[in-house]
Amino acid sequence: MLDTGQVDRHAHAWIKAEVTAGTDVALLIAASDAPIAEEHLVVRADGAEHPVTETRDRFGSRLHLLQGLPEGTVEIAYEARGATAAPVLVSDEADAVLHLRPSRYCEVDEFERIAAEVICGREGTAALDAVVDWVHEHLEYVPGSSTITDSARSTYVSRQGVCRDYAHLTATLLRAGGIPARCSSVYAPGLSPMDFHLVVEALIDGSWLAVDATHLAPRASMMRIATGQDAADTAFMTTLAGNVTLTGIQVTAVVNPVLPREVHRERIALR
């Protein structure tokens, strides 16, 4: 398995929105527990800096809460510089069981027959490769082709989508085939167009291996943000109360000294 520990990553996210008075928001935009040389998260609401509370969600991701926002414009700026390898999130037996189950966007129980046809008796990494190859070959990457209501089911029918659709279908087929799979949002140097990105981790022989059926960015350069069963657990912004209208977003991610080359068959643990 490729060691990605020497990759030095920089990430930046800027989000602008209009909110109503009393709005509460949850953010999942901060890098996971990687050693970071410099990190900043600044929120300005109606021209003044607004307090931010950091906590953890049920998967251990760093969750930032903005509570009681005043009416008007909110600007959120996050930057992480000099991020190196983070500890790999370990799994116990209960975690493995959780990531075999259906979830909001992954209708696992509807895909058992399809997964059996795709995997065709393969096991371990051979089964993993079969699923990733099938999704890559049968879906077309079409920006704007899906909405937040689309799931693995609708993606399988439409045969198109964006990264979250690829991830949902990949995770669903893996779980239906008996392989625990979770979704992780990442900063992805090399991604074009640049945005938050969603990939899949599969539990094979005790290790979580990162896969990305879009093949749009080198996995060795990716920086974990949040992990969960699907996009419902990894959304960069969730409105808890009030109303939010997103008016601008910009994401950048780069890696030093050079962008790694993506080799689809390489076994990589997301850092």
Secondary structure by P-SEA (a helix, b strand, c coil): ccccccbbbbbbbbbbbccccbbbbbbccccccccccbbbbbbbcccbbbbbbbbccccccbbbbbccccccbbbbbbbbccccccccccccaaaaaaaacccccccccccaaaaaaaaccccaaaaaaaaaaaaaaccccccccccccccaaaaaaaccccaaaaaaaaaaaaaaacbbbbbbbbbcccccccccccccccccccbbbbbbcccccccccccccccccccccccccccccbbbbbcbbbbbbbbccbbbbbccccccccc
